[in-house]
């Protein structure tokens, strides 16, 4: 039973840290353009190959 007195504050601390990280990511505009990273993975190499072939 005394373990609950330790686990509950630790769980609350983890939740507060998770909420803090989430709001930090929102303020840092991490979620502003969700498709940008996906497109850059697919099409970034094509742009570099076109630049090298044009040189």
N, C-alpha and C positions, 0 to 999 in steps of 0.2 A: 504493500500500500504506500510505503514511503517513496517508492520509485516514481509514482505519479507526480509527486511534488518536484521531482527533477525533470521528468519528461515533458510536462505541460509547459513550463517556461522555455525549454529548449525548442519545442514545437512552435510556440509563439514567436520566438526569436527567428526561426527559419522562415516563417510566414512573413514577418516584417522585412527581412532581408530580400525575399523574393519580390515583394511588392515594391521595395526600393529599387531593385534592379529593373523591374518592369517599367517604372516611371522614368528612370534614368534613360532607358532605351527609347521611350516615347519622346522625351525631351530632346534626345540626340538625333531624332528623325530617322531611327533605324527602320521604321515601318512605313516610311513615306512612299517608297516605290518598291513594291515587292517583286515586280517582274524584271527589274533592271539586272539583278544578279543572275537570274536564270538566262536572260538573253545574252549577257556578257560571256557566260560560260559557253554558249552555243556558237556565238558569232565572232568572238574576239580573235580567234586564230585565223578566220577568213580574212579579216581586215589586214592583219600582219602579213599574210601570204600575198595579198594584192599589192601591198606597199613594196615588198621585196621583189616581186615580179616586175613592177613598174620601174624600179631603179636600174 
